[in-house]
């Protein structure tokens, strides 16, 4: 086992956990308690090839330690991840990097082991993810009757490299935006959410809590990725904001500048001077606010970034999520709240976590048309997860 592999591990959020809207709670627990970096994420529809290979590798990696637990996990993967007549299941794959990644994840996820002839979770407490979100039902004799582990994660490094390669292959052949069937397609919409860089500066439950609050909408997550927005993407994404800032801010700055000059110089200035002040001072001020937005989202000042580097990945992390369902745009924005957190109603995400109009914790598309435009800008169909795994494994 190479040191590179030892510093990587993963969590699979199971279809049942996703169905029960526990995804945000699981992510919050992982991010707030781990000294590991989340470097990749992708929604997947496990196909038969992936499910069978994953079940086999899981069994082989666990059987030498406990055959009963290995069989339990294998059966679960084959039964609960396999596509059905109704269609494929949804899982969320999260890739973590850091020293002793497997050991640290195991401590948070919770260990499953066999005791005598009966299989039990040895740590059924709220301290672990499985203690909180897993479902284990026993009969009166202590035999396990129902098993839902909430998440799947390797307990050690055995066959970890093979498992990561397997998920890289699955991520490569699958779309980053899943196709989900609905009985009634009327008013089904897709919308984009960006969990902004301010949520990723230090280990925090905030990204997970934000996802958990969005779960109140009842919408489905059909796509996600971790990525660094480039300067070029940020300029395209927020380009329309530049003119809006000029229109809104430059007249206000012109008025303020006129008042200051009249007060300090004890002179009276007319409207034409104010108009000129708006042009000379107000527009540069508005443009500076725009450049701060670009820097906030990409980690780079556009005027300091060489044109040759405009398309290079940015310096800060963002998580993109695609939500789908009836009236998705409106429902997501209702939970998010208005742009200015100080004006947001109680119970909204921006009221809970936002700071100001720029550091307002998340972005959500304001129309179906803009969602399509924004998803195109950030190339939502492309997910770097497979390449990240291969680069980390030096394949």
C-alpha positions, 0 to 999 in steps of 0.5 A: 500500500502506497503512502498516496493511497493511505492519504485518500479515502471516501464515503458513499452516501447510500440511496436510503440516506439520500431518500430520507434527506439525511445527506446534509446531516452526514456531510455536516458531521464529516466536515466539522469533525474531520481534519481531512480535505474534501477534494471531490464529489459526484452523484452517481447512478451505480450500474450493474458492473459497479455494484457487482465489483464493489460488492466483491471488493468489499467482501474481499477486504473485510472477509479476512477480518470477519466473514459475517460482516463481509457477507452482510456488507456484500449483500447490502451493496447487491440489494440496495445499490443495484438498479431496479425495474423502477430505474437506477439508485442515487448515491453521492461519492465523497473523496477525502484527502489527508494523513491517515484518511481511512482511520479518521473516517472510520472513527467518524463513520462508526465501525461494524463488527460481528460478535459471536454469531450475531452482527452488531454495531459496536458503537451505537451512539450519536458520536458516529454517523452510523450511530445517528443515521444508521438503522439496525433492527434486532429480534428478541434473540439479538439477531440482526433483522434489518440493516441500513448503514447510512454510509459506506466507507473503507475500514482500512487500506486493504484493496482501497486502491482498487476501489478508488480506481473502480469509482474513477472508472464509474465516474468517467462513464457516467454523467455528472447530472443524473436523469430521474424519471417522474410520473408527472413532468409538469413544472419540473425544473432544474436549478443551480446552487453554489455553496460559496468559498466562505464556507470552506475556509476552515473545517465547518458543518456549514456546507452540510447544514446548508444542504440540510436546510435545502432538503426542506424543499423536497427536491432531488440532488441530481448533480454535484461537484467540488471545483475552483471557479476560474477568473474567466468563469467568474467574469462570465457568471457575474458579468451582468452584475457589473452594469447593475452595480454601476447603475445602483452605486455610482449615483449614490457615490456621486451624491456622497462625493458632492456632499463631502466637497460642499461641506469641506470646501463650503461651496455649492455644487450643481447637478452637473458636477454631481453627475461628473463625480458619479462618473469619475468616482462612482463608476470606479467604486462600483467596478471595485465592488465587482472586482471584489466579487470576482476575487471572492469567487475565484481567489484572484483579482482580475486586474492582477491575473495574466490573461493566460491564466484566466481559464486556470482553476481558481484558488478557492473552493466552491461546491456546485449542486443541481436540484430538480423537481417541481418549481425548483427555482422558486422553492430553492430561493425561498429557503435561501432568502434574499441577497442581503442577509440583513433583510432575509426572513428568519429560518432562511439560509442567508439569515442563518449563515450570511454576512453581507450581500457578497459573503451571503453563503450561497448562490441560487439561480433566479430563473430556469433560463439563468440556471441553464446559462450558469450551468453552462458557464461552470461546465456542470456536465464535467466533473473532475472527480475521476481525474482527481482520483487518477492524479492522486493515485499517480495512474 
